[in-house]
Amino acid sequence: MGNHSYKLKPKDMDTIKKFDLMQKIANELIDLQNSQQALIQKLGKIEVDNIELGDKRLEKDLPDMHQRVSDNLDTISGILEYFDEKKDNFGEKNNVEALKEQQIIDNLNI
């Protein structure tokens, strides 16, 4: 690709765009995963504080809430693992790094 007359084709631009979108979704999944972990920590703190307080409603509902958030975290983690692998495979198969380098070169030559 060192040939300076090479310009990215529209198909190459679509490939870069798709990869960037996949990266964006992966980042959003990471944010979602972090949010779920924070919720689990907060619920745990409330459960600990309620041991001393002894509120019956909290005793009844908090464990179920904790379990649902924990289940969500497991699902999100599984999706993230799957999606990261899909994104990486797409990037390697389509040589996205080289396409992005060529995109930079093309932009410098405009």
C-alpha positions as CSV (number, residue, x, y, z in Angstrom):
1,M,0.0,0.0,0.0
2,G,3.0,2.3,-0.2
3,N,1.9,3.4,-3.7
4,H,0.9,7.1,-3.4
5,S,-1.6,6.8,-6.2
6,Y,-3.7,4.4,-4.2
7,K,-6.9,6.0,-2.9
8,L,-9.5,4.3,-0.6
9,K,-12.5,2.9,-2.5
10,P,-16.0,3.6,-1.2
11,K,-16.1,-0.1,-0.1
12,D,-13.0,0.6,2.0
13,M,-14.7,3.6,3.6
14,D,-17.7,1.5,4.4
15,T,-15.5,-1.1,6.1
16,I,-13.8,1.6,8.2
17,K,-17.2,3.0,9.1
18,K,-18.5,-0.4,10.1
19,F,-15.4,-1.1,12.2
20,D,-15.7,2.3,14.0
21,L,-19.3,1.6,14.7
22,M,-18.4,-1.8,16.1
23,Q,-15.8,-0.2,18.3
24,K,-18.3,2.4,19.5
25,I,-20.8,-0.4,20.5
26,A,-18.0,-2.3,22.3
27,N,-17.2,0.9,24.3
28,E,-20.9,1.4,25.2
29,L,-21.1,-2.2,26.4
30,I,-18.0,-1.6,28.6
31,D,-19.8,1.5,30.0
32,L,-22.9,-0.6,30.6
33,Q,-20.9,-3.3,32.3
34,N,-19.2,-0.7,34.6
35,S,-22.6,0.7,35.5
36,Q,-24.0,-2.7,36.4
37,Q,-20.9,-3.3,38.6
38,A,-21.5,0.0,40.4
39,L,-25.2,-0.9,40.9
40,I,-24.1,-4.2,42.5
41,Q,-21.7,-2.4,44.8
42,K,-24.4,0.1,45.9
43,L,-27.0,-2.6,46.5
44,G,-24.4,-4.5,48.6
45,K,-23.8,-1.4,50.7
46,I,-27.5,-0.9,51.3
47,E,-27.8,-4.6,52.2
48,V,-25.0,-4.3,54.8
49,D,-26.5,-1.1,56.2
50,N,-29.9,-2.7,56.5
51,I,-28.4,-5.6,58.6
52,E,-28.1,-3.0,61.4
53,L,-31.4,-1.2,60.5
54,G,-33.5,-4.4,59.9
55,D,-36.1,-2.9,57.5
56,K,-38.3,-5.8,56.4
57,R,-39.2,-4.5,53.0
58,L,-35.5,-4.0,52.2
59,E,-34.7,-7.4,53.5
60,K,-37.3,-8.9,51.2
61,D,-36.6,-6.9,48.0
62,L,-32.9,-6.2,48.0
63,P,-31.7,-9.8,47.4
64,D,-34.0,-10.1,44.4
65,M,-32.7,-6.8,43.0
66,H,-29.1,-7.8,43.6
67,Q,-29.7,-11.1,41.7
68,R,-31.4,-9.4,38.7
69,V,-28.6,-6.9,38.4
70,S,-26.0,-9.7,38.7
71,D,-27.8,-11.6,36.0
72,N,-27.8,-8.5,33.8
73,L,-24.0,-8.2,34.4
74,D,-23.4,-11.8,33.4
75,T,-25.4,-11.2,30.2
76,I,-23.6,-8.0,29.3
77,S,-20.2,-9.6,30.0
78,G,-21.1,-12.5,27.6
79,I,-22.3,-10.1,24.9
80,L,-19.2,-8.0,25.3
81,E,-16.9,-11.0,25.0
82,Y,-18.7,-12.2,21.9
83,F,-18.8,-8.7,20.3
84,D,-15.1,-8.0,21.0
85,E,-14.2,-11.2,19.3
86,K,-16.5,-10.4,16.3
87,K,-15.0,-6.9,16.0
88,D,-11.4,-8.1,16.2
89,N,-12.1,-10.8,13.6
90,F,-13.7,-8.2,11.3
91,G,-10.8,-5.9,11.8
92,E,-8.2,-8.6,11.0
93,K,-10.2,-10.1,8.0
94,N,-10.6,-6.7,6.4
95,N,-7.2,-5.3,7.3
96,V,-8.8,-2.2,8.9
97,E,-5.5,-0.9,10.4
98,A,-4.0,-0.6,6.9
99,L,-7.2,1.0,5.6
100,K,-7.1,3.5,8.4
101,E,-3.4,4.3,7.6
102,Q,-4.3,4.8,4.0
103,Q,-7.2,7.0,5.0
104,I,-4.7,9.3,6.9
105,I,-2.4,9.4,3.9
106,D,-5.3,10.2,1.6
107,N,-6.4,13.0,3.9
108,L,-2.9,14.5,4.0
109,N,-2.8,14.5,0.2
110,I,-6.0,16.4,-0.2
